C-alpha cells in the first residue's frame, strides 16, 4: 500500500483507495501520491483498463476534513491541498486508458471528484453521492466544477454544490452522474464483464476516442490528432484486422498497444 492506495496490476489494473478506518478519506499525501501511482500504469502496454474502487463498504467519504485548514499560510491554509487535489484530478482525467470507478457506500466530496474524473461510474444499489462544500464553507475551484458541469450539466451541478444534499444511486443515474446501477452482489461481475469487453476492443480506437472527447471538452481543435490516429489505424493494420475479422465472422485480434 502506498500513501493510502493499493494497486493490483494486470490487463485490468486496480487502484484501491485503502484507508478503511477513516472511511477512505483522502489526505494531502494521498492527493500528492496519486499522479505518481498512475504514471507507470499509463505507459505500461500490458495495462488496458484501470478500475478504481474503495476498500471496505465505502468508496470514499471525501477529503480528510482535519487537513483542510492546516496549511502553513494562514492567509490561504488550503493552498497546498487544493493544488495537490487539482493535480491528482487532472492526472486521472488525462489517464490515456479507460477508467472505471466502482462505487459502494458513500462517494462524497473528494471521493466524488475521483469518480467523476473516471470515464465510467458503476454503482451498487444503496450507494450515495454528494458534493458538500456549502456545508463547511469551501469554495470549489473552477477546474473541479467544470468536470462536474461537463458531466451532468448546470442545473444538477448547481443543485449539488448549492444544497450539499446526497443523491441515491438511482437519482444519480437519472441525472447522468452514474452510468450503471446494479445489485451489490452483482457489481463485481458486471464490472469484470464490462472491463473484459473493453480489453477485447481496438485499443487504438479507444485511445483516439478518449483523446478526442478530452480535446473537445477543453475547447481544443481535435481534428489533427484524430487524423493522425486515423492514419495509424491503417498503417498499423488495426483497421484491416477489424474489417477482416468482421467479414470472416470471428473475433478480431487487435495488436496495437
Backbone as a ProteinNet text record, in pm:
[ID]
protein_1_A
[PRIMARY]
XXXXXXXXXXXXXXXXXXXXXXXXXXXXXXXXXXXXXXXXXXXXXXXXXXXXXXXXXXXXXXXXXXXXXXXXXXXXXXXXXXXXXXXXXXXXXXXXXXXXXXXXXXXXXXXXXXXXXXXXXXXXXXXXXXXXXXXXXXXXXXXXXXXXXXXXXXXXXXXXXXXXXXXXXXXXXXXXXXXXXXXXXXXXXXXXXXXXXXXXXXXXXXXXXXXXXXXXXXXXXXXXXXXXXXXXXXXXXXXXXXXXXXXXXXXXXXXXX
[TERTIARY]
85	0	88.3	56.7	136.5	48.8	76.2	6.2	-145.5	-198.2	-342.6	-405.2	-323.1	-373.3	-309.9	-380.6	-328.7	-347.4	-246.4	-252.1	-233.1	-318.7	-304.7	-291.8	-181	-156.7	-199.1	-230.7	-273.4	-336.3	-391.7	-463.5	-569.8	-642.7	-735.1	-669.3	-605.3	-537.9	-637.1	-605.2	-697	-624.3	-684.9	-637.2	-740.7	-701.5	-794.5	-761.1	-860.2	-845.4	-855	-747.4	-740	-704.1	-805.3	-792.4	-923.5	-948.1	-1079.8	-1117.5	-1020.5	-1050.8	-1100.3	-1074.1	-1119.8	-1220.5	-1287.6	-1388	-1327.7	-1199.5	-1125.2	-1119.7	-1117.8	-1099.9	-962.2	-955.1	-834.5	-750.4	-623.9	-531.5	-449.2	-379.5	-287	-184.3	-129	-30	-88.7	-214.9	-278.4	-298	-344.4	-357.4	-221.6	-117.6	17	68.5	33.2	86	18.1	-107	-186.5	-124.3	-77.3	-19.1	97	183	296.6	256.4	145.3	95.7	35.8	-25.3	-88.5	13.3	123.6	219.1	269.4	319.1	366.7	255.4	133.5	21	-14.7	1.8	-31.5	60.1	186.5	283.6	305.3	245.8	262.4	167.6	219.3	131.7	47.2	84.8	6.1	-122.8	-127.5	-246.4	-344.4	-465.5	-567.3	-678.8	-708.3	-819.4	-776.4	-822.8	-797.9	-931.4	-945.9	-1064.5	-1027.8	-1107.6	-1082.2	-1194.2	-1158.1	-1259	-1211.6	-1298.7	-1263.5	-1262	-1167.7	-1164.7	-1279.6	-1335.4	-1442	-1574.5	-1665.2	-1801.8	-1821.1	-1716.5	-1728.9	-1628.6	-1673.6	-1580.9	-1487.6	-1541.7	-1465.1	-1560	-1538.4	-1619.9	-1573.8	-1467.8	-1423.5	-1286.2	-1254.4	-1126.2	-1123.1	-1004.5	-985.9	-1004.5	-1118.5	-1155.4	-1050.8	-982	-884.8	-769.2	-748.3	-635.7	-673.2	-802.2	-844	-788	-773.3	-724.2	-594.4	-514.8	-391.5	-266.5	-283.7	-168.1	-82.9	38.8	135.7	100.3	28.4	-4	-142.1	-149.1	-280.2	-373.1	-315.3	-398.7	-459	-400.4	-451.3	-417.8	-483.4	-446.6	-477.1	-556.8	-589.1	-503.1	-405.7	-329.8	-264.8	-197.6	-121.8	-214.8	-318.9	-408.5	-490.8	-525	-601.2	-518.7	-390.9	-303.5	-282.5	-259.5	-238.1	-364.7	-478.7	-607.8	-629.5	-603.1	-625.5	-527.2	-402.8	-305.3	-350.6	-401.8	-446.9	-568.3	-662.1	-778.9	-737.5	-646.1	-603.5	-532.1	-448.8	-377.3	-474.4	-579.6	-679.1	-761.3	-798.9	-879.7	-803.2	-671.7	-590.4	-524.8	-554.7	-503.5	-547.4	-455.1	-487.7	-575.9	-596.9	-673.2	-807.9	-902.6	-1033.3	-1023.5	-1098.7	-1101.6	-1245.9	-1262.6	-1396.1	-1399.2	-1480.9	-1498.4	-1607.2	-1579	-1672.3	-1711.6	-1838.5	-1879.2	-1975.2	-1935.2	-2020.3	-2024.6	-2135.7	-2143.3	-2134.9	-2068.9	-2062	-1955.2	-1991.2	-1898.7	-1921.1	-1846.1	-1874.5	-1752.3	-1776	-1669.5	-1551.5	-1435.2	-1315.3	-1327.7	-1408.4	-1434.1	-1509.6	-1607.5	-1681.8	-1591.5	-1496.9	-1401.7	-1322.8	-1280.7	-1211.4	-1304.7	-1427.8	-1521.3	-1554.6	-1581	-1623.4	-1507.5	-1384.1	-1270.5	-1237.4	-1310.8	-1302.7	-1396.3	-1373.9	-1458.2	-1597.3	-1606.3	-1734.2	-1749.4	-1876	-1907.3	-2014.9	-1981.4	-2076.5	-2099	-2225.4	-2255.9	-2348.5	-2335.8	-2425.7	-2549	-2661.8	-2780.5	-2743.5	-2790.2	-2759.5	-2643.5	-2569.7	-2461.3	-2519.9	-2444.5	-2490.8	-2381.3	-2425.9	-2335.3	-2363.4	-2256.6	-2279.5	-2152.2	-2173.4	-2064.6	-2107.1	-2028.2	-2078.1	-2001.5	-1943.6	-1868.1	-1954.5	-2080.7	-2166.7	-2193.9	-2170.2	-2191.4	-2077.8	-1959.9	-1845.7	-1779	-1833.7	-1780.8	-1662.4	-1645.8	-1537	-1581.7	-1493.8	-1519.9	-1449.4	-1526.4	-1469.8	-1398.4	-1278.7	-1208.5	-1279.5	-1274.5	-1345.2	-1309.6	-1183.9	-1144.9	-1221.8	-1246.3	-1321.9	-1469.6	-1521.3	-1662	-1687.2	-1591.5	-1611.1	-1627	-1552.5	-1565.5	-1708.1	-1761.6	-1898.7	-1997.6	-1974	-2061	-2066.3	-1950.9	-1945.8	-2021	-2023.6	-2084.9	-2235.6	-2283.5	-2425.9	-2500.7	-2431.6	-2498.8	-2511.4	-2553.6	-2555.1	-2655.8	-2774.2	-2877	-2836.1	-2790.7	-2751.3	-2623.9	-2530.9	-2410.2	-2447.3	-2536.1	-2579.3	-2652.1	-2737.9	-2812.5	-2716.9	-2617.3	-2523	-2440.4	-2387.4	-2298.9	-2374.3	-2492.4	-2569.2	-2622.4	-2679.8	-2754.2	-2669.2	-2566	-2489.1	-2567.2	-2683.3	-2764.3	-2703.7	-2737	-2688.2	-2791.8	-2743.2	-2829	-2816.2	-2928.6	-2923.6	-2861.1	-2826.1	-2770.1	-2868	-2996.5	-3097.1	-3109.6	-3109.3	-3115.3	-2990.6	-2875.3	-2750.3	-2750.7	-2807.7	-2815.6	-2908.2	-3021	-3114.4	-3052	-2965.3	-2903	-2774.4	-2736.3	-2617.7	-2487.4	-2497.4	-2376.9	-2318.4	-2405.2	-2366.6	-2412.6	-2330.1	-2362.9	-2446.6	-2424.2	-2496.1	-2511.9	-2631.7	-2659.2	-2706.2	-2641.3	-2676.2	-2679.4	-2733.4	-2734.3	-2590.7	-2570.2	-2434.9	-2364.2	-2437.6	-2377.1	-2336.2	-2394.8	-2366.8	-2263.8	-2223.5	-2141.9	-2008.1	-1937	-1805.1	-1815.6	-1917.1	-1937.4	-1964.2	-2047.2	-2081.8	-1959	-1881.7	-1759.8	-1660.5	-1639.9	-1544.4	-1586.2	-1715.9	-1764.5	-1743.7	-1770.5	-1752.2	-1604.3	-1520.6	-1376.3	-1322.4	-1368.9	-1325.7	-1367.2	-1484.5	-1531.6	-1438.1	-1396.2	-1305.7	-1169.6	-1121.6	-993.5	-997.3	-1113.2	-1126.3	-1138.4	-1167.7	-1185.9	-1050.9	-1054	-933.1	-886.8	-768.3	-714.1	-679.8	-648.8	-621.9	-749.1	-859.7	-987.4	-1023.7	-1009.5	-1042.5	-953.8	-823.7	-731.2	-768.4	-796.2	-831.8	-961.7	-1059.4	-1188.2	-1172.1	-1091	-1071	-997.4	-896.4	-824.5	-918.5	-1003.7	-1095.3	-1194.5	-1254.3	-1350.3	-1283.3	-1166.2	-1096.2	-1061.5	-1018.5	-985.3	-1108.4	-1219	-1341.9	-1392.1	-1384.5	-1426.7	-1338.3	-1212.1	-1119.2	-1128.5	-1216.7	-1232.8	-1120.6	-1052.2	-939.9	-982.4	-897.4	-920.6	-876.4	-970.4	-939.6	-904.4	-924.5	-907.7	-765.8	-661	-526	-487.1	-510.5	-473.6	-557.5	-686.5	-773.9	-732.9	-690.6	-649	-520.6	-429	-307	-341.8	-438.9	-482.3	-548.3	-622.5	-685.3	-577.8	-473.1	-363.8	-295.3	-285	-217.6	-297.1	-428	-507.4	-492.4	-458.6	-431.9	-290.9	-191.6	-52.2	-20.6	-90.6	-63.9	-134.7	-229	-305.3	-425.8	-449.7	-562.3	-695.9	-713.2	-837.7	-853.8	-745.9	-751.1	-794.9	-738.1	-774.2	-920.5	-967.9	-1106.3	-1204.1	-1177.5	-1265.2	-1260	-1139.5	-1125.1	-1197.9	-1183.1	-1249.1	-1401.3	-1450.9	-1594.9	-1644.9	-1568.5	-1606.9	-1603	-1503.3	-1486.5	-1567	-1641.9	-1728.1	-1648.6	-1537.6	-1453.9	-1416.7	-1360.4	-1314.1	-1186.5	-1179.4	-1057.3	-942.6	-821.2	-701.2	-625	-663.8	-601.5	-463.8	-367	-230.4	-174.3	-250.4	-196.8	-191.3	-82.3	-69.9	-32.2
-119.5	0	124.1	223	344.1	464.8	530.1	653.7	640.3	527.7	511.7	450	405.1	337	198.6	107.8	-24.4	-49.5	-104	-125.8	-273.5	-324.8	-459.6	-444	-490.2	-469.4	-589.5	-563	-665.3	-597.2	-675.9	-614.8	-519.4	-565.8	-479.9	-451.1	-335.7	-299.4	-234	-239.8	-188.5	-93.7	21.8	119.6	125.7	87.3	78.5	186.2	269.5	365	285.1	281.7	186.4	257.5	318.9	382.5	356.8	229.3	184.5	245.1	260.1	311.2	455.1	527.4	665.9	677.7	566	561.2	609.2	576.7	609	759.7	839.1	983.5	1011	1111.3	1137.8	1247.3	1215.8	1309.8	1384.5	1486.6	1559.2	1463.6	1375.9	1280.2	1192.1	1155.5	1071.9	1148.7	1273.3	1354.1	1371	1394	1412.4	1284.8	1170.3	1042.6	995.9	1035.3	974.4	989.3	1108.3	1116.4	1020.2	1005.8	915.1	769.7	734.8	597.6	565.8	665.4	644.9	638.3	708.1	722.2	589.3	496.5	369.4	286.6	297.9	225.7	284.9	416.1	483.8	440.7	412.6	381.1	231.2	149.3	4.7	-50.6	-104.6	-152.9	-272.5	-340.2	-455.3	-411.7	-287.7	-237.4	-182.1	-235.6	-192	-110.5	-139.8	-75	-52.2	58.8	85.2	92	7.8	7.2	72.8	170.4	244.4	212.5	171.5	135.2	175	156.8	181	50.4	36.8	-81.4	-75.1	-191.1	-193.7	-147.5	-101.8	-71.3	67.7	150.4	288.6	318.9	386.5	430.6	535.2	647	748	850.8	882.5	983.4	1124.5	1138.9	1271.8	1306.3	1434.4	1481.3	1469.3	1450.9	1445.5	1587	1609.7	1743.5	1802.2	1718.4	1768.1	1841.6	1819.2	1881.5	2008.4	2037.1	2142	2279.4	2310.9	2444.6	2433.7	2333.6	2309.4	2352.1	2424.9	2466.8	2570.1	2588.6	2676.7	2824.4	2862.8	3003.7	3033.6	3111.7	3139.9	3217.4	3288.6	3362.5	3271.1	3152.9	3055.3	2915.2	2870.9	2742.6	2621.2	2638.7	2525.5	2523.2	2611.8	2625.1	2493.9	2428.9	2307.7	2192.9	2172.7	2060.4	2087.3	2213.8	2246.7	2218.5	2257.4	2234.4	2085.1	2009.7	1864.8	1796.1	1841	1785.4	1804.7	1923.9	1952.5	1875.4	1859.2	1779.3	1634.3	1582.1	1442.8	1423.4	1516.7	1506.6	1508.8	1597.4	1607.3	1479.5	1423.7	1300.2	1186.9	1177.7	1072.6	1100.4	1226.3	1263.7	1239.5	1263.5	1250.4	1112.7	1022	885.4	832.2	780.3	755.3	633.9	550.6	427.4	437.6	351.1	359.5	343.9	426	420.7	400.8	317.4	280.5	286.1	375.2	383.6	286.5	205.8	107.6	154.6	187.3	262.9	184	168	116.2	219	226	314.8	461.2	540.4	683.8	721.3	812.7	870.6	1021.4	1085.7	1223.1	1311.8	1437.4	1537.9	1494.3	1480.6	1438.4	1300.8	1214	1082.5	1095	1186	1208.8	1271.9	1355.9	1412.8	1302.6	1202.3	1089.5	1017.1	992.2	916.6	989.9	1120.4	1192.6	1215.1	1200.2	1210.5	1077.7	972.2	845	850.9	762.7	759.6	706.5	609.7	545.6	530.7	523.1	501.7	393.4	279.7	173.3	173.1	168.3	180.5	70.3	37.5	-58.5	14	-54.8	-2.8	25.8	137.1	173.4	269.9	293.4	392	533	630.3	768.9	861.6	975.6	1066.6	1210	1288.9	1427.8	1510.7	1641.8	1739.5	1836.5	1847.4	1914.5	2041	2119.6	2237.2	2341.3	2350.9	2453.2	2424.3	2300.7	2266.6	2318	2340.8	2382.6	2509.6	2571.7	2698.6	2690.4	2577.9	2562.2	2617	2689.3	2736	2641.5	2575.6	2480.5	2556.3	2511	2574.3	2546.7	2639.8	2622.8	2494.7	2452.7	2331.5	2210.3	2203.1	2090.9	2103.4	2226.8	2248.3	2211.7	2243.1	2217.9	2069	1984.3	1840.2	1795.4	1842.6	1809.4	1869	1993	2061.9	1988.4	1945.2	1872.7	1740.1	1682.2	1550.2	1558	1649.1	1646.3	1774.9	1876.8	1999.6	2100.1	2222.8	2330.3	2310.6	2261.3	2251.9	2155.1	2036.1	1937.9	1981.1	2043.6	2095.3	2196	2288	2386.7	2320	2224.4	2154.8	2090.7	2020.5	1952	2050.9	2153.6	2248	2340.1	2384.3	2476.3	2405.7	2286.1	2221.6	2133.1	2072.3	1974.4	1848.1	1830.8	1712.1	1589.1	1473.8	1348.6	1288.5	1228.2	1159.4	1009.2	940.1	794	749.1	621.8	568.7	585.4	559.7	575.2	718.8	812.6	954.1	994.4	946.3	978.9	925.6	808.1	751.1	834.8	876.6	958.7	1090.8	1146.3	1275.7	1261.6	1138.6	1117.3	1113.7	1114.1	1109.8	968.9	869.3	728.1	662.3	571.8	505.5	379.3	310	184.7	158.6	115.4	79.1	-65.2	-146.5	-288.5	-331.1	-448.8	-504.6	-520.2	-496.3	-500.1	-632	-742.5	-874	-895.4	-818.1	-834.5	-734.7	-640.1	-528.7	-575.3	-657.6	-701.7	-781.1	-865.2	-943.7	-850.9	-749.7	-654	-574.7	-531.7	-455.4	-541	-664.1	-752.6	-779.1	-797.3	-823.8	-702.7	-583.4	-462.6	-437.4	-457.5	-439.3	-536.3	-661.4	-760.1	-718.2	-657.1	-608	-498.4	-408.4	-301.5	-357.1	-456.3	-518.8	-579.9	-634.6	-702.8	-606.4	-480.7	-383.5	-328.2	-253.9	-189.9	-82.9	-102.2	-3.8	127.5	118.6	240.3	322.9	256.7	327.8	392.9	317.7	370.2	488.8	476.1	585.1	711.5	695	810.2	874	790.2	842.9	922	871.5	942.7	1073.4	1071.1	1194.4	1298.5	1253.2	1344.7	1406	1323.3	1374.5	1475.9	1442.3	1534.8	1665.8	1657.2	1779.1	1865.9	1804.8	1880.5	1945.3	1873.2	1931.1	2048.3	2044.5	2153	2268.1	2254.2	2359.3	2363.1	2251.9	2245.8	2189.4	2207.9	2150.6	2004.8	1912.6	1770.3	1705.6	1775.8	1714.2	1666	1745.5	1698.7	1568.1	1559	1436.6	1318.6	1341.6	1233	1183.4	1274.7	1232.8	1149.8	1185.9	1105.7	965.2	956	824.1	746.1	815.1	750.7	690.9	767	715.5	596.9	606.3	500	369.4	377.5	255	183.1	259.2	197.8	140.4	222.9	179.5	63.9	56.9	-48.1	-179.6	-175.5	-294.7	-317.3	-222.7	-237.6	-241.1	-148.4	-142.3	-265.5	-307.3	-425.4	-548.5	-564.7	-679.9	-672.5	-555.9	-542.4	-575.3	-524.1	-549.6	-697.2	-753.7	-894.9	-985.6	-956.4	-1037.5	-1027.7	-908.6	-891	-972.8	-967.6	-1040	-1191	-1234.8	-1378.4	-1427.6	-1336.9	-1370.8	-1436.2	-1372.6	-1421.3	-1304.7	-1337.3	-1235.3	-1170.7	-1038.7	-975.6	-989.5	-989.6	-995.4	-864.3	-764.8	-634.4	-633.3	-575	-580.5	-449.2	-339.6	-208.5	-194.1	-135.8	-106.5	40
0	0	0	-83.1	-96.5	-66.2	48.8	84.2	78.3	128.3	133.1	10.2	-85.1	-204.1	-213.7	-277.4	-307.4	-455.8	-522.5	-667	-698.5	-785.9	-840.4	-991.2	-1047.7	-1190.4	-1271.8	-1397.4	-1492	-1611.2	-1703.8	-1815.8	-1764.1	-1665.8	-1592.3	-1458.1	-1446.8	-1322.8	-1227.9	-1098.3	-996.8	-902.2	-883.1	-786.5	-675.5	-555.9	-443	-341.4	-309.5	-200.6	-72.1	6.4	116.7	247.5	303.7	435.5	510.5	528.2	573.7	708.3	798.9	933	930.4	820.5	805	690.9	659.2	551.6	419.5	400	277.9	251.1	359	344.2	284.9	198.7	119.4	184.3	209.4	273.5	169.6	215.9	128.7	68.7	149.3	97.8	-11.9	2.4	-99	-229	-220.2	-341.9	-409.1	-327.6	-384.6	-449	-393	-442.7	-570.4	-592	-699.6	-838.9	-880.9	-1016.2	-1036.9	-935.9	-948	-953.8	-889.6	-895.4	-1031.8	-1093.7	-1223.8	-1337.8	-1323.3	-1434.7	-1490.1	-1407.1	-1465.2	-1528.3	-1476.4	-1536.2	-1672.2	-1685.9	-1810.9	-1924.9	-1894.7	-2001.2	-2019	-1934.3	-1943.3	-2050.4	-2161.1	-2268.4	-2226.5	-2119.3	-2073.6	-2005.5	-1959.1	-1889	-1991.7	-1991.6	-2087.6	-2021.9	-1896.6	-1825.9	-1681.5	-1622.4	-1481.9	-1408	-1305.7	-1220.3	-1087.8	-1046.2	-922.5	-824	-702.9	-603.9	-465.1	-367.7	-229	-152.1	-59.9	25.3	126.1	158.2	256.3	199	284.5	240.9	181.3	177.5	131.7	21.8	-84.3	-188.4	-128.9	-86	-13.2	44.5	172.7	240.2	207.5	125.6	84.4	137.3	132.3	182.7	334.4	387.9	532.3	587.8	653.4	698.4	791.9	868.1	965.5	899.9	769.2	699.7	623	610.3	516.9	551.6	677.9	715.3	794.7	762.2	837.9	762.2	650.2	571.6	642.1	590.5	656.4	645	540.5	517.9	576.4	685.2	745.2	652.9	555.4	460.4	354.2	335.9	238.6	288.4	394.9	455.7	369.5	263.2	175.6	48.8	38.4	-87.2	-128.6	-36.5	-69.9	-108.7	-29.3	-58.4	-183.7	-207.5	-328.6	-453.2	-451.3	-566.8	-591	-483.7	-498.2	-547.4	-497.8	-540	-689.2	-739	-880.5	-968.9	-922.7	-999.1	-1006.8	-896.5	-894.3	-985.1	-979.2	-1066.4	-1213.4	-1245	-1385.5	-1430.7	-1344	-1379.8	-1407.2	-1328.3	-1350.1	-1474.8	-1493.1	-1610.4	-1740.3	-1739.8	-1860.2	-1872.8	-1781.4	-1794.2	-1930.5	-2011.9	-2153	-2179.4	-2079.7	-2098.8	-2026.6	-2059	-1994.4	-1843	-1771.2	-1625.7	-1580.3	-1480.1	-1433	-1281.5	-1226.6	-1081.7	-1038.6	-937.7	-884.2	-744.4	-727.4	-609.1	-522	-397.9	-292.1	-179.8	-109.7	4.9	-34.9	49.2	25.9	-77.3	-164.1	-263.1	-254.7	-167.3	-127.3	-151.3	-188.7	-194.9	-278.3	-213.5	-284.6	-345.7	-282.8	-342.8	-472.6	-475.3	-599.6	-704.7	-662	-757.9	-827.1	-752.5	-814.6	-911.7	-868.5	-952.2	-1081.4	-1074.9	-1195.7	-1292.1	-1245.6	-1336.9	-1403.1	-1366.8	-1439.2	-1559.8	-1654.1	-1774	-1744.1	-1652.5	-1621.7	-1471.1	-1428.1	-1287.5	-1278.3	-1218.3	-1189.3	-1038.6	-996.5	-854.4	-807	-680.8	-617.8	-565.8	-568.7	-501.4	-355.8	-304.5	-166.2	-153.6	-261.3	-255.7	-262.6	-213.6	-210.2	-260.8	-317.9	-386.9	-342.7	-330.5	-296	-301.1	-310.9	-302.5	-192.8	-88	32.3	73.4	-18.4	24.5	95	54.3	115.4	262.7	305.5	446.4	535	475.4	557.2	506.6	404.1	357.5	264	196.2	98.6	-36.5	-104.5	-240.8	-337.4	-421.8	-517.3	-629.4	-669.8	-781.4	-913.9	-1008	-1135	-1210.2	-1204	-1277	-1227.3	-1097.1	-1041.1	-1075.4	-1073.7	-1108.2	-1253.6	-1342.1	-1485	-1514.7	-1445	-1467.5	-1437.1	-1325.8	-1289	-1388.4	-1428.7	-1524.1	-1657.9	-1707.2	-1834.3	-1825.1	-1706.4	-1690.4	-1672.7	-1588.3	-1552.5	-1586.4	-1639.9	-1679.1	-1565.2	-1598.4	-1499.2	-1386.3	-1415.5	-1311.6	-1201.3	-1239.5	-1138.7	-1067	-1139.2	-1075.2	-966.7	-999.1	-900.3	-784.2	-815.6	-711.4	-610.5	-661.8	-573.6	-492	-558.7	-491.7	-396.5	-435.3	-351	-225.9	-245.9	-137.8	-48.4	-105.4	-29.5	1	-63	-38.7	-107.1	-53.5	-109.5	-203.7	-311	-407.3	-386.8	-402.1	-404.2	-536.1	-544.3	-668.8	-784.1	-757.2	-862.5	-909.2	-816.1	-853.4	-932	-888.4	-957.5	-1099.7	-1120.1	-1254.6	-1342.9	-1289.6	-1367.3	-1409.9	-1326.8	-1357	-1439.1	-1472.7	-1554.8	-1477.4	-1344.5	-1261.8	-1257.3	-1274.9	-1271.2	-1400.7	-1454.2	-1580.2	-1561.7	-1450.3	-1429.6	-1280.6	-1240.5	-1101.1	-1098.1	-1014.7	-1006.5	-860.5	-835.7	-700.9	-651.3	-523.9	-467.4	-496.6	-488.3	-511	-656.8	-747	-889.4	-941.9	-857.4	-907	-964	-891.6	-938.5	-1068.7	-1078.8	-1201.4	-1319.1	-1296.6	-1401.4	-1445.2	-1348.9	-1378.3	-1455.4	-1410.9	-1478.2	-1622.8	-1646.2	-1781.3	-1871.9	-1819.1	-1899.7	-1927	-1825.7	-1844.8	-1949.7	-1945.9	-2045.4	-2185.8	-2196.1	-2326.2	-2378.6	-2290.3	-2331.6	-2373.2	-2300.7	-2333.8	-2473.2	-2512.7	-2642.4	-2759.7	-2733.7	-2840.7	-2888.1	-2999.1	-3050.7	-2953.1	-2897.6	-2804.1	-2875.1	-3002.7	-3080.6	-3095.7	-3126.9	-3136.8	-3004	-2894.9	-2763	-2728	-2754.3	-2722	-2798.6	-2927.6	-3009.7	-2962.2	-2928.6	-2882.2	-2753.5	-2661.3	-2534.6	-2557.1	-2642.7	-2675	-2736.1	-2826.4	-2893.5	-2795.4	-2711.6	-2613.9	-2521.7	-2470.2	-2380	-2449.8	-2575.7	-2650.4	-2673.1	-2709.8	-2733.7	-2605.5	-2493.6	-2366.1	-2325.3	-2367.5	-2336.1	-2435.9	-2535.9	-2636.1	-2737.7	-2756.6	-2849.1	-2984	-3084.5	-3216.6	-3213.1	-3219.5	-3207.8	-3340.9	-3452	-3583.9	-3614	-3590.1	-3627.4	-3558.6	-3427.8	-3355.5	-3401	-3425.2	-3469.2	-3607.6	-3695.4	-3828.5	-3821.5	-3731.2	-3713.4	-3665.3	-3575.1	-3528.9	-3642.7	-3726.6	-3842.4	-3934	-3960.4	-4042.4	-3975.2	-3841.5	-3766.9	-3771.4	-3770.3	-3773.8	-3907.9	-4011.9	-4142.7	-4146	-4106.2	-4115	-4019.8	-3908	-3809.2	-3842.4	-3935.5	-3968.7	-3879.5	-3787.6	-3694.6	-3770	-3862.6	-3939.5	-4027.7	-4093.2	-4178.9	-4100.5	-3980.3	-3896.8	-3853.3	-3817.9	-3775.8	-3886.9	-4005.8	-4119.4	-4159.3	-4160.1	-4198.5	-4098.7	-3968.8	-3866.9	-3879.5	-3907.9	-3926.1	-4045.3	-4155.5	-4277	-4254.5	-4177.1	-4152.6	-4033	-3972.7	-3857.6	-3744.6	-3709.8	-3599.5	-3508.1	-3394.9	-3301.2	-3354.4	-3360.5	-3408.9	-3309.8	-3362.5	-3279.8	-3300.6	-3226.2	-3241.2	-3175.3	-3245	-3194.5	-3145.8	-3162.9	-3124.3	-2973.1	-2923.3	-2780.1	-2761.7
[MASK]
+++++++++++++++++++++++++++++++++++++++++++++++++++++++++++++++++++++++++++++++++++++++++++++++++++++++++++++++++++++++++++++++++++++++++++++++++++++++++++++++++++++++++++++++++++++++++++++++++++++++++++++++++++++++++++++++++++++++++++++++++++++++++++++++++

